């Protein structure tokens, strides 16, 4: 089980806010899986410069939204 920046437990299907890679702005996403060290996220809001639909983020860059 992974936790977010604030120590909240994360599960597949949770909505999260996360930093866009290399930028200071935040995006909204949905947790779709976990790797050994990162959280796999599906983008729900559109990134400014990156056109991928999915990304991996370390827990320090992710915060649970709406629970």
C-alpha positions in Angstrom: 0.0 0.0 0.0 1.3 3.4 -0.9 0.7 6.7 0.9 0.5 10.3 -0.4 2.5 13.3 0.7 0.2 13.7 3.7 0.4 10.0 4.8 -3.1 9.1 3.4 -3.4 5.5 2.1 -4.0 5.4 -1.6 -6.0 2.8 -3.5 -6.7 2.1 -7.2 -9.5 4.5 -8.3 -8.7 7.3 -5.9 -8.6 10.8 -7.3 -5.3 12.7 -6.7 -3.7 16.0 -7.3 -0.1 15.7 -8.5 2.7 17.9 -9.9 3.2 18.1 -13.7 6.7 16.8 -14.4 9.2 19.6 -14.4 6.6 22.3 -13.6 5.0 23.8 -10.5 1.4 23.5 -11.6 -0.9 20.7 -10.3 -3.0 18.3 -12.3 -6.0 16.0 -11.4 -5.7 12.3 -12.0 -6.9 8.8 -11.0 -4.7 6.1 -9.4 -4.6 3.2 -11.8 -1.8 1.1 -10.3 1.4 1.0 -8.3 5.0 0.1 -9.1 7.7 -0.7 -6.5 8.4 3.0 -5.9 5.8 5.1 -7.8 2.1 5.6 -8.3 0.6 5.1 -11.8 -1.8 7.9 -12.6 -4.2 8.5 -15.4 -4.6 12.2 -16.3 -8.1 13.6 -15.7 -7.0 17.2 -16.5 -4.9 18.2 -19.5 -1.2 18.8 -19.1 0.2 22.0 -20.5 3.1 20.6 -22.6 3.0 16.8 -22.3 0.5 14.8 -24.4 0.7 11.5 -22.5 -2.5 10.1 -20.9 -0.6 8.4 -18.0 2.4 9.1 -15.8 4.2 7.7 -12.8 4.8 9.9 -9.7 6.7 9.4 -6.5 4.4 9.6 -3.4 6.0 12.9 -2.3 4.3 14.6 -5.4 0.8 13.2 -4.9 -2.1 14.2 -2.6 -5.4 12.4 -2.2 -8.4 14.6 -3.2 -12.0 14.3 -2.0 -12.0 11.7 0.8 
